[in-house]
Amino acid sequence: MVDPVGLPMQATVEPDTAYLGLGAGMESEPRVAYKAVTELHREGFALTWQKMFTHGIAAIGATVRIELDIQVVLAAQADGAPVP
């Protein structure tokens, strides 16, 4: 399997996700919050130290932790009404 930027992928990535709740923003607009966490392993993309150094990339570790905190807000029209 090859991803759109050309890295050969040998592993799948399954993030841990969590629904954090529904709330109101500063202007009383409804917001929903989510969190996603995953860890990428360099070996899962067939990257070795030798390949990375030949391209001038200095790698520090074998893994990268990615954390996303996401807020979803319903868009509004100019008059303040929600977009249908």
C-alpha positions in Angstrom: 0.0 0.0 0.0 1.3 3.5 -0.9 -0.1 6.7 0.6 -0.7 9.9 -1.5 2.8 11.3 -0.6 4.6 8.2 -1.7 5.5 6.6 1.7 5.1 2.8 1.5 2.8 1.8 4.4 3.3 -1.6 6.0 0.9 -0.9 9.0 -2.5 0.5 9.6 -3.1 3.4 12.0 -6.1 3.1 14.3 -6.4 6.2 16.5 -8.0 6.1 20.0 -11.0 8.4 19.8 -13.2 9.9 22.5 -16.4 12.0 22.5 -15.8 14.8 25.1 -19.2 16.3 25.2 -21.5 19.0 23.9 -21.4 22.6 25.1 -21.9 26.2 24.2 -19.3 28.7 23.0 -18.9 32.3 24.0 -21.7 33.4 21.7 -24.0 30.5 22.8 -23.3 28.5 19.6 -23.4 24.8 20.1 -20.0 23.0 20.1 -19.1 19.3 20.2 -15.6 18.2 21.4 -13.6 15.1 20.4 -10.1 13.8 21.1 -8.0 11.5 18.9 -4.6 10.0 19.9 -2.4 7.7 17.9 1.3 6.7 17.6 3.1 6.3 14.3 6.1 3.9 14.1 8.8 4.7 11.6 9.1 1.0 10.8 5.5 1.0 9.7 6.4 3.4 6.8 9.5 1.3 5.8 11.8 4.1 6.9 15.2 3.2 8.2 18.0 5.3 9.6 20.0 4.8 6.4 17.1 6.0 4.2 16.4 9.0 6.3 20.1 10.2 6.5 20.5 9.9 2.8 17.7 12.4 2.4 19.2 14.7 5.0 16.6 14.0 7.6 17.8 13.6 11.2 15.4 11.4 13.1 15.3 11.4 16.9 13.1 8.4 17.8 11.3 5.5 16.3 7.8 6.8 17.2 5.7 10.0 16.8 2.7 10.6 19.1 -0.1 12.6 17.5 -2.9 14.1 19.6 -5.8 16.0 18.1 -8.3 18.1 20.2 -11.2 18.8 17.9 -14.1 21.2 18.3 -17.0 21.2 15.8 -19.1 24.3 15.5 -22.2 24.7 13.4 -21.6 27.4 10.8 -23.9 30.4 10.7 -25.2 32.7 8.0 -24.6 36.5 8.0 -28.0 36.9 9.8 -27.0 34.5 12.5 -29.2 31.7 11.3 -27.7 28.2 11.0 -26.6 27.1 7.6 -29.1 24.5 6.3 
